[in-house]
Amino acid sequence: MHRTVWLRAAVMGANDGIVSTASLIIGVAAASTTHENILLAGAAGLMAGAMSMAAAEYVSVSTQADTEKADLAIEQRSLDENPEAEHEELALIYRQRGLDPELARQVAEQLMEHDALGAHARDEIGISEETSARPILAALSSAATFSIGAGLPLAVAWLSPLPLVIPTVAGACLPLLAGLGAVAAHTGGASMWIGAGRVAFWGSLAMVVTAGVGRLFGVAA
């Protein structure tokens, strides 16, 4: 489950990078600017997007980490003040999972002797070492996946001659967006075709809208 969550987050980060940077490049290219300006806009979009993703993820996961710390502090206080009630609470959890009452009490007792707070954190609150919030790791992962996704349209724009920037960027990015949508849908147990079509549609719409805006401002200039 933990790996699935991280995979979906990575896919969505790359998807955001592709859509935003490809749309930005296409919008700037539609304004009939120079190749250098297109690449500059794409590079700036990559850096700004990566930093924005990292900052947002860090703040979000830090809030989650603060909540987890507060929950653990409350649980530790309950263990210190009323260990017998906490033992019964843990045993009840195991009975609800199918253990007979005597075995549930024994399991709860042994786990609390080994690591009382860890047992309650894992089985009562749902916090474990594997799933605990890591703000810095989350921020770096978001920035990295966004940058990887944004790097594709930027590389395509760099390799393409100016008259072909728009079709080559769109042609390279839309199939990849569809593939990422299929992967995200598969990890969530949904139809890969629907997932691919949904992401490709919204990616296409973003590119068309920004191209229209770029063309409008290019003509006005």
C-alpha positions in Angstrom: 0.0 0.0 0.0 2.8 2.4 0.9 4.6 1.8 -2.4 1.4 2.3 -4.3 0.8 5.7 -2.7 4.3 6.8 -3.6 4.0 5.5 -7.1 0.8 7.4 -7.7 2.3 10.6 -6.2 5.3 10.2 -8.5 3.1 9.7 -11.5 1.0 12.8 -10.6 4.1 14.9 -10.1 5.5 13.9 -13.5 2.1 14.6 -15.0 2.0 18.1 -13.5 5.5 18.8 -14.9 4.6 17.7 -18.4 1.3 19.5 -18.6 2.4 22.8 -17.1 5.7 23.1 -18.9 4.4 21.8 -22.3 1.5 24.2 -22.1 3.8 27.1 -21.2 6.2 26.3 -24.1 3.3 26.0 -26.5 1.8 29.2 -25.3 5.0 31.2 -25.7 5.7 29.6 -29.1 2.3 30.6 -30.3 3.1 34.2 -29.6 5.7 34.0 -32.4 8.7 34.6 -30.2 12.3 33.4 -30.6 13.6 30.0 -29.8 15.7 31.4 -27.0 12.7 32.9 -25.3 10.8 29.7 -25.6 13.6 27.8 -23.9 14.0 30.4 -21.3 10.3 30.3 -20.5 10.3 26.5 -20.3 13.4 26.5 -18.0 11.8 29.1 -15.7 8.6 27.2 -15.6 10.5 24.0 -14.7 12.3 25.7 -11.8 9.3 27.6 -10.6 7.0 24.6 -10.7 9.5 22.3 -9.0 10.0 24.8 -6.1 6.3 25.3 -5.9 5.6 21.6 -5.7 8.4 21.1 -3.1 7.1 24.0 -0.9 3.5 22.9 -1.1 4.4 19.2 -0.3 6.7 20.2 2.6 4.0 22.4 4.2 1.3 19.7 3.7 3.4 16.8 5.0 4.8 18.9 7.9 1.2 19.6 9.0 0.6 15.8 8.9 3.8 15.2 10.9 2.8 17.8 13.5 -0.6 16.0 13.9 1.1 12.6 14.3 3.4 14.0 17.0 0.4 15.5 18.8 -1.4 12.1 18.6 1.6 10.2 19.9 2.0 12.7 22.8 -1.7 12.1 23.8 -1.2 8.4 23.5 1.9 8.4 25.6 0.1 10.5 28.3 -2.7 7.9 28.3 -0.2 5.1 28.7 1.4 6.9 31.6 -1.8 7.7 33.4 -3.9 4.5 32.8 -1.9 1.6 31.3 -4.6 -0.9 32.3 -7.2 0.8 30.2 -4.8 1.1 27.3 -4.1 -2.6 27.5 -7.8 -3.4 27.4 -8.2 -1.0 24.5 -5.4 -2.8 22.5 -6.8 -6.2 23.4 -10.2 -5.1 22.1 -8.7 -4.1 18.8 -7.2 -7.6 18.4 -10.5 -9.2 19.4 -12.2 -7.2 16.7 -9.6 -8.5 14.2 -10.6 -12.1 15.0 -8.4 -13.2 17.9 -10.1 -15.0 20.9 -10.2 -12.9 24.1 -7.4 -14.7 25.9 -5.0 -14.6 22.9 -5.8 -11.0 22.3 -4.9 -10.1 25.9 -1.6 -12.1 25.6 -0.7 -10.4 22.4 -1.5 -6.9 23.8 0.5 -7.6 26.9 3.6 -8.8 25.0 3.5 -6.0 22.6 3.1 -3.4 25.3 6.0 -4.9 27.2 8.2 -4.6 24.1 7.0 -1.2 22.8 3.7 0.1 24.3 3.6 3.4 22.4 4.7 1.7 19.1 1.9 -0.9 19.4 -0.8 1.7 20.1 0.5 4.0 17.4 0.5 1.2 14.8 -2.8 -0.6 15.7 -4.9 2.2 17.3 -3.8 5.4 15.5 -2.4 3.9 12.3 1.1 5.4 12.5 4.1 3.3 11.8 7.7 3.8 10.8 6.9 3.0 7.2 4.0 5.3 6.9 5.0 8.2 9.1 5.2 11.7 7.5 8.6 12.7 6.2 8.4 16.3 5.0 11.8 16.7 3.5 11.6 13.4 1.6 8.2 14.3 0.3 9.3 17.8 -0.9 12.4 16.4 -2.7 10.3 13.6 -4.3 7.7 16.1 -5.6 10.4 18.4 -6.9 12.2 15.6 -8.6 9.2 14.0 -10.3 7.9 17.4 -11.5 11.3 18.2 -12.9 11.6 14.9 -14.7 8.2 15.4 -16.3 8.9 19.1 -17.1 12.3 18.1 -18.6 10.6 16.2 -21.5 8.8 19.1 -23.2 11.8 21.3 -22.6 14.2 18.9 -24.2 11.8 18.4 -27.2 11.6 22.2 -27.6 15.3 22.5 -27.5 15.8 19.9 -30.2 13.0 21.2 -32.4 13.3 23.9 -35.0 11.2 27.0 -34.2 8.4 26.3 -36.7 7.9 22.8 -35.4 8.0 23.5 -31.6 4.3 23.4 -31.1 3.5 20.1 -33.0 6.6 18.3 -31.7 6.0 19.2 -28.1 2.4 18.3 -28.2 3.1 15.1 -30.2 5.7 13.9 -27.7 3.9 14.8 -24.6 0.3 13.6 -25.2 1.2 9.9 -25.6 3.3 10.1 -22.4 0.5 11.8 -20.6 -1.8 9.0 -21.7 0.7 6.4 -20.4 1.0 8.1 -17.1 -2.8 8.3 -16.8 -3.0 4.6 -17.5 -0.5 3.8 -14.8 -2.3 6.0 -12.3 -5.6 4.4 -13.1 -4.1 0.9 -12.9 -2.6 1.5 -9.4 -6.0 2.7 -8.3 -7.8 -0.3 -9.7 -9.6 1.7 -12.4 -9.8 1.3 -16.2 -6.5 2.1 -17.8 -8.2 3.3 -21.0 -10.4 5.8 -19.1 -7.4 7.0 -17.1 -5.4 7.5 -20.2 -8.1 9.3 -22.0 -8.9 11.6 -19.1 -5.3 12.8 -18.6 -4.8 13.1 -22.4 -8.0 15.2 -22.7 -7.1 17.6 -20.0 -3.5 17.9 -21.2 -4.7 18.6 -24.7 -7.1 21.2 -23.3 -4.4 23.0 -21.4 -2.2 23.1 -24.4 -5.0 24.4 -26.7 -6.0 27.1 -24.2 -2.4 28.4 -23.7 -1.8 28.3 -27.4 -4.8 30.4 -27.9 -3.7 32.9 -25.3 -0.2 33.0 -26.8 -1.6 33.6 -30.3 -3.9 36.3 -29.0 -1.1 38.2 -27.3 1.2 37.6 -30.2 -1.2 39.1 -32.7 -2.0 42.0 -30.3 1.7 42.8 -30.0 
